[in-house]
Amino acid sequence: MTHAFEDGAVYESKLLDMTSDDLLEKFFRGVRQVAALSLAVNHPTLASLPHIFANATKNLIALSLATDYTFKESKVFKDYLENPDAFKKEETKEEAGEEEEGEKEKEEEEEAGKDEADEESDGQIGGGLFGAEEED
């Protein structure tokens, strides 16, 4: 079956196979487009309000960082700029061991890749438009 007919309308068969997840994805794609359009033309809508508040908060935090004014949300950022070492996570022995293993694996992969590249290269440099040119 390629099409379905119902109440005077013809539908493709793939529309009958849509799940609720497909419908929600299409709905939210439309909401994102409405939000983007309303942000672009500076017209507030329910879809764009979260973005408007987020942008306003970012601007207020930037203003707070540039001046001596501090409020609850900007205090964390000011503290970080004053002492970034206080926010570093203590590295455990297990995490350090995992990082060393990961670095060793990366080095082994890079060496293996170099060996493969050397094997594939036959030492000829250049070549014509369609590959290596043969000499007569």
Disulfide bonds with the S-S distance in Angstrom:
none
